């Protein structure tokens, strides 16, 4: 029997029965706040599988699912002005009763491809939870599609949120499928390929400079205007990604291509940055760079930021930076007043930062971003805060926001200096947070990627 929930039945955030936040000293690993009924905050500037798929040139996306699941992906494509690059095959209840999903999927995808006004060279086919539930023969589906359309490269993708927390996620499968397009072609010793990242690596990043200093050329997915350009990345003598959800798939593809690969996370810890630079230098066959001068420059910039923001509480979210606990530690070490970090999971890469914060800043608050009680918390009195990230800004109610995702695509010491500059500017200006809430896929380089 359904029971109506009144406000008196919803515990306050911080309630010991269902806490929305914990002191870092009391935080468990990997989930500081246990899973309960989830609240979906209205801030969606992070990328989803549609945004990432749009980076692939000359590629069409087809989603085979029920219409209620289609709303989000269809709206995402429409918001980007890219509806012509996305199609759907709607599964209805009758399809499950009178037919099988193999034939529904094959005939639906075939019908879409025959009716398109252009001929995509690659197609991402997204199967869904229903295909798991009824035991669809996925190998047969793709074998038949490849027989019918031999000139099309089919990418085996999934939109199955049931796997989001218990298995290989849709994001991991999509990025593996994108990398699987690469063929074993003759190796170009002077080419380093950067794959599977949402945001383009800036040319002045520590990573890019080290590659150039070795005499090699760095090429990214974002540099590819045609599918042939992307396929040329298969000649790379070294494959690199900065994205955690891409590492699983890239490792498998690198083994098939017999190429070395590196996962270089966008760390904000000096020792971790140096460790990654050392691994990259070894792979390139060059000396590990001396970063003492860069550390001093970062220290000076952070100290100056602390003086400018004296007494200003800072909140950080995991949407803005890939390693929010490392950023919290870095800022606290230089005297900034970091009070909150909004995240739901602590990665293995941040175990060291978590241990440091537990001992050195035990009262730092780790807040969930999905706890249901956050829906009712007041957000109108936080304009004295500086927020690093759009979700942190929305939760604390401040107009002073560093509006970025995924460390804004930056890496290494250059990323730290970039964030310092953004924090200075954010405190000196005010943003219209209400206008940020409906924005999706922040930083999408769609102009050059959709002009083919």
C-alpha positions in Angstrom: 0.0 0.0 0.0 1.4 3.5 -0.9 2.1 5.9 1.9 2.3 9.6 1.4 5.6 11.1 2.8 5.2 14.3 4.6 8.1 16.6 5.4 8.1 15.5 9.0 9.0 12.0 7.8 12.0 13.2 5.8 15.1 13.5 8.1 17.2 16.6 8.1 20.6 16.5 6.3 23.1 15.5 8.9 20.6 13.3 10.7 22.6 10.3 12.1 20.1 7.8 10.7 20.6 9.0 7.1 23.4 11.5 6.9 23.8 13.7 3.8 27.4 14.5 4.9 30.1 13.2 7.2 33.3 14.6 8.7 36.2 13.4 6.6 37.7 11.9 9.8 34.6 9.6 10.0 34.3 8.9 6.3 34.3 5.4 5.0 35.9 4.3 1.8 35.0 4.3 -1.0 31.5 5.8 -0.2 31.6 8.4 2.5 27.8 8.6 2.6 25.9 5.3 2.2 23.5 4.7 -0.7 19.9 5.6 0.0 17.1 6.9 -2.2 18.8 9.3 -4.6 18.0 12.9 -5.5 19.0 14.1 -8.9 20.2 17.7 -8.7 19.3 19.9 -11.7 22.9 20.7 -12.5 24.0 18.6 -15.6 27.0 20.2 -17.1 28.9 16.8 -17.1 29.0 14.9 -20.4 26.9 11.9 -21.2 27.2 9.1 -23.8 25.5 11.3 -26.4 28.0 14.1 -26.0 31.0 11.7 -26.1 29.7 9.9 -29.1 29.3 13.2 -31.0 33.1 13.6 -30.9 33.5 10.7 -33.4 33.4 12.1 -37.0 31.2 10.6 -39.7 29.4 8.6 -37.0 25.6 8.2 -36.4 24.1 7.1 -33.1 21.1 4.7 -32.9 19.4 3.9 -29.5 17.2 0.7 -29.4 15.0 1.1 -26.3 11.6 2.0 -24.9 10.4 5.6 -25.5 10.6 6.6 -21.8 14.4 5.9 -21.9 14.8 7.9 -25.1 13.8 11.3 -23.7 17.2 12.2 -22.3 19.3 11.2 -25.3 16.9 12.8 -27.8 16.8 16.1 -25.9 20.6 16.1 -25.5 21.1 15.8 -29.3 18.4 18.5 -29.9 20.1 20.8 -27.4 23.3 20.4 -29.3 21.7 21.1 -32.7 22.7 17.5 -33.7 19.4 15.7 -34.0 20.3 14.6 -37.5 23.1 12.5 -36.1 20.9 10.5 -33.7 18.0 8.0 -34.4 16.0 5.6 -32.3 14.3 2.3 -32.5 11.4 2.2 -30.1 10.7 -1.1 -28.3 7.1 -1.6 -27.3 5.6 -4.2 -25.0 4.0 -6.0 -28.0 7.5 -6.5 -29.4 8.4 -8.6 -26.3 5.3 -10.7 -26.6 5.1 -11.5 -30.3 8.7 -11.3 -31.4 12.2 -11.4 -30.1 14.6 -8.5 -29.5 17.1 -9.9 -32.0 14.8 -9.3 -35.0 13.4 -6.1 -33.5 16.9 -4.7 -33.2 18.2 -5.9 -36.5 15.1 -4.7 -38.5 14.9 -1.5 -36.6 18.5 -0.5 -37.1 18.4 -1.6 -40.8 15.3 0.5 -41.4 17.0 3.6 -39.8 20.1 3.2 -42.0 18.1 2.7 -45.2 16.1 5.9 -44.5 19.0 8.2 -43.6 19.7 11.0 -46.1 23.4 10.4 -45.8 25.7 7.4 -45.4 27.6 7.3 -42.1 30.8 5.3 -42.1 30.4 4.4 -38.4 27.3 3.7 -36.3 27.1 3.5 -32.6 24.3 1.1 -31.7 23.1 1.4 -28.1 21.4 -1.6 -26.6 19.7 -1.3 -23.3 18.7 -3.1 -20.1 15.9 -5.1 -21.8 18.5 -6.8 -24.0 20.1 -8.1 -20.8 16.8 -9.1 -19.2 15.6 -11.3 -22.2 19.1 -12.7 -23.0 19.5 -11.2 -26.4 22.1 -12.9 -28.7 24.1 -9.8 -29.2 26.8 -11.5 -31.3 24.1 -12.6 -33.8 22.6 -9.1 -33.9 25.9 -7.5 -34.9 26.9 -10.3 -37.3 23.7 -9.8 -39.2 24.0 -6.0 -39.3 27.6 -6.3 -40.6 26.4 -8.8 -43.2 23.7 -6.4 -44.4 25.9 -3.2 -44.2 29.5 -4.3 -44.9 30.7 -0.7 -45.4 29.5 0.4 -42.0 31.7 0.1 -38.9 29.3 -0.8 -36.0 30.3 0.2 -32.5 28.9 -2.0 -29.8 27.6 0.4 -27.2 25.2 0.1 -24.3 22.8 2.4 -22.4 22.2 0.1 -19.4 22.1 2.1 -16.2 21.6 -1.2 -14.2 25.4 -1.7 -14.7 26.3 1.8 -13.5 27.3 0.7 -10.0 27.8 -3.1 -10.3 29.8 -3.8 -13.5 31.3 -2.3 -16.6 29.6 1.0 -17.1 28.0 2.3 -20.3 30.7 5.0 -20.4 33.5 2.4 -20.2 31.9 0.3 -23.0 31.4 3.2 -25.3 35.0 4.4 -25.0 36.2 0.9 -25.6 34.0 0.7 -28.7 35.4 4.0 -30.0 39.0 2.7 -29.5 38.1 -0.7 -31.1 37.7 1.1 -34.4 41.5 1.5 -34.7 43.1 -1.1 -36.9 46.7 -2.5 -36.7 48.4 -0.3 -39.3 52.2 0.4 -39.6 53.5 2.2 -36.6 54.6 5.9 -36.8 57.4 6.3 -34.2 56.8 10.0 -34.1 53.1 9.9 -33.3 51.6 9.9 -29.8 47.8 9.4 -29.8 45.5 10.8 -27.0 42.2 8.9 -27.0 38.9 8.7 -25.2 39.0 12.1 -23.4 36.0 14.4 -23.4 37.9 17.6 -23.3 40.9 18.5 -25.5 44.3 18.6 -23.8 45.6 22.1 -24.1 48.8 22.5 -26.1 50.6 24.2 -23.2 50.0 21.4 -20.7 52.9 19.7 -19.1 52.0 16.5 -20.9 51.8 18.0 -24.4 55.1 19.9 -23.8 56.9 16.8 -22.8 55.7 15.0 -25.9 56.9 17.8 -28.1 60.2 18.0 -26.4 60.8 14.4 -27.4 60.5 15.3 -31.0 57.1 13.6 -31.4 53.8 14.8 -32.6 50.7 14.6 -30.4 47.3 14.0 -32.0 43.9 13.9 -30.3 40.4 12.7 -31.2 39.5 16.4 -31.1 41.9 17.1 -34.0 40.0 14.6 -36.3 37.6 16.1 -38.9 37.1 12.8 -40.8 36.9 9.2 -39.8 40.1 8.5 -41.7 41.9 11.1 -39.5 40.7 9.2 -36.4 41.7 5.8 -37.9 45.2 7.2 -38.4 45.6 7.2 -34.6 46.1 3.5 -35.0 49.6 4.2 -36.1 50.5 5.8 -32.8 53.7 4.5 -31.2 52.1 5.3 -27.8 48.5 5.6 -26.8 47.5 7.9 -23.9 44.3 8.7 -22.0 43.6 10.9 -19.0 40.2 9.5 -18.3 39.6 6.8 -15.7 36.6 5.2 -17.5 38.6 4.9 -20.7 41.6 3.0 -19.2 39.9 -0.4 -19.2 39.0 -0.3 -22.9 42.2 1.3 -24.0 44.3 -1.3 -22.3 42.5 -4.1 -24.3 42.8 -2.2 -27.6 46.5 -1.5 -27.0 47.2 -5.2 -26.5 45.4 -6.0 -29.7 47.4 -3.3 -31.6 50.6 -4.3 -29.8 51.2 -0.7 -28.7 52.2 0.6 -25.3 49.6 2.7 -23.5 49.5 5.0 -20.5 46.7 6.1 -18.3 47.8 9.5 -16.9 45.2 10.8 -14.4 44.7 14.5 -14.1 46.2 14.6 -10.6 46.5 17.8 -8.5 49.2 16.4 -6.2 52.8 17.3 -6.9 54.1 13.8 -6.3 51.4 12.2 -8.4 52.1 14.7 -11.3 55.8 13.9 -11.2 55.1 10.2 -11.1 53.0 10.5 -14.3 55.6 12.7 -16.0 58.2 10.1 -15.1 56.2 7.3 -16.7 55.6 9.3 -19.8 59.3 10.3 -20.1 60.3 6.6 -19.8 57.8 5.6 -22.5 59.2 8.4 -24.7 62.8 7.5 -24.0 63.7 11.0 -22.6 64.9 12.2 -19.2 62.3 12.9 -16.6 61.8 16.7 -16.4 62.9 18.7 -13.3 59.7 20.2 -11.9 61.2 22.2 -9.0 60.7 25.5 -10.7 57.1 24.6 -11.6 56.4 23.7 -8.0 57.7 27.0 -6.8 55.5 28.9 -9.2 52.5 27.0 -8.1 53.3 27.5 -4.4 53.6 31.3 -5.0 50.3 31.4 -6.9 48.5 29.4 -4.2 49.9 31.5 -1.4 48.8 34.7 -3.2 45.3 33.2 -3.7 45.1 32.4 0.0 45.9 36.0 0.9 43.2 37.2 -1.6 40.6 34.8 -0.3 41.4 35.1 3.4 38.4 34.0 5.4 36.3 32.9 2.3 34.9 29.4 2.7 35.5 27.2 -0.3 33.4 24.3 -1.6 34.6 21.8 -4.2 32.6 19.3 -6.3 33.7 16.2 -8.1 32.1 17.4 -11.3 34.6 20.3 -11.5 37.8 18.4 -10.9 38.6 14.7 -11.4 40.5 14.6 -8.0 38.5 16.9 -5.6 40.2 15.6 -2.5 43.7 16.3 -3.9 42.5 19.8 -4.7 41.1 20.2 -1.1 44.4 19.1 0.3 46.4 21.4 -2.0 44.3 24.4 -1.0 44.4 23.6 2.7 48.1 23.2 2.7 48.4 26.7 1.4 46.0 28.3 3.9 42.7 28.4 2.1 39.5 27.7 4.0 38.1 24.6 2.3 35.1 23.5 4.2 33.1 21.2 1.9 33.7 18.6 -0.8 30.7 17.3 -2.7 31.4 13.8 -4.0 29.7 10.4 -3.8 32.7 8.0 -4.3 36.4 8.3 -3.5 38.6 6.8 -6.1 41.6 4.6 -5.4 43.7 7.4 -6.8 42.7 9.6 -3.9 43.3 7.2 -1.0 46.4 9.2 -0.1 44.6 12.5 -0.1 41.8 11.0 2.0 44.3 9.7 4.6 46.0 13.1 4.8 42.7 15.0 5.2 41.5 12.6 7.9 44.6 13.4 10.0 45.2 17.0 9.1 41.7 18.4 8.4 39.4 16.1 10.3 36.4 18.5 10.3 36.3 18.9 6.5 32.8 18.0 5.4 32.2 15.4 2.7 28.8 15.9 1.2 26.8 13.6 -1.0 25.4 15.0 -4.2 22.5 12.6 -4.5 21.1 12.4 -0.9 17.3 13.1 -0.9 17.4 15.5 2.0 19.5 17.9 -0.1 16.4 18.7 -2.1 15.0 20.6 1.0 18.1 22.4 2.2 18.2 26.2 1.9 20.5 27.5 -0.8 19.8 31.2 -0.7 22.4 32.4 1.8 25.7 31.2 0.5 27.0 34.1 -1.6 29.9 34.4 0.8 31.2 31.1 -0.5 33.5 30.4 -3.4 32.5 27.2 -5.3 34.8 25.2 -7.5 32.3 23.5 -9.7 28.7 24.1 -10.7 27.1 21.5 -8.3 28.9 23.0 -5.3 27.7 26.5 -6.4 24.1 25.2 -6.6 24.2 23.4 -3.3 25.7 26.3 -1.3 23.8 29.0 -3.2 26.7 31.2 -4.3 27.2 33.2 -7.5 31.0 33.0 -7.2 31.7 29.8 -9.1 34.5 28.3 -11.1 32.2 26.8 -13.8 34.3 23.9 -15.2 34.1 20.2 -15.5 36.8 17.5 -15.6 39.6 20.0 -14.5 38.6 22.0 -17.6 40.7 19.6 -19.7 44.0 20.7 -18.2 46.7 18.5 -16.8 49.7 18.8 -14.4 51.2 21.9 -12.9 49.6 23.9 -15.7 46.2 22.7 -14.5 46.9 24.0 -10.9 47.9 27.4 -12.2 44.8 27.4 -14.5 42.5 26.6 -11.5 44.1 29.3 -9.4 43.4 31.9 -12.1 39.8 30.7 -12.4 39.3 30.9 -8.6 40.6 34.5 -8.5 38.3 35.6 -11.3 35.3 33.7 -9.8 35.7 35.6 -6.5 35.9 38.9 -8.3 32.8 38.3 -10.4 29.3 37.0 -10.1 27.6 34.4 -12.3 23.9 33.8 -12.9 23.6 30.3 -11.4 20.0 29.9 -12.7 21.3 30.2 -16.2 23.9 27.4 -15.6 21.4 24.9 -14.3 19.8 23.9 -17.7 23.2 23.8 -19.5 24.4 20.3 -20.4 27.7 19.1 -21.8 29.8 22.1 -20.8 32.8 22.7 -23.1 31.6 20.6 -25.9 33.7 21.3 -29.0 30.7 20.8 -31.3 31.4 23.4 -34.0 34.2 21.6 -35.8 33.0 18.1 -34.9 29.6 18.4 -36.6 30.6 20.2 -39.8 31.6 17.1 -41.8 
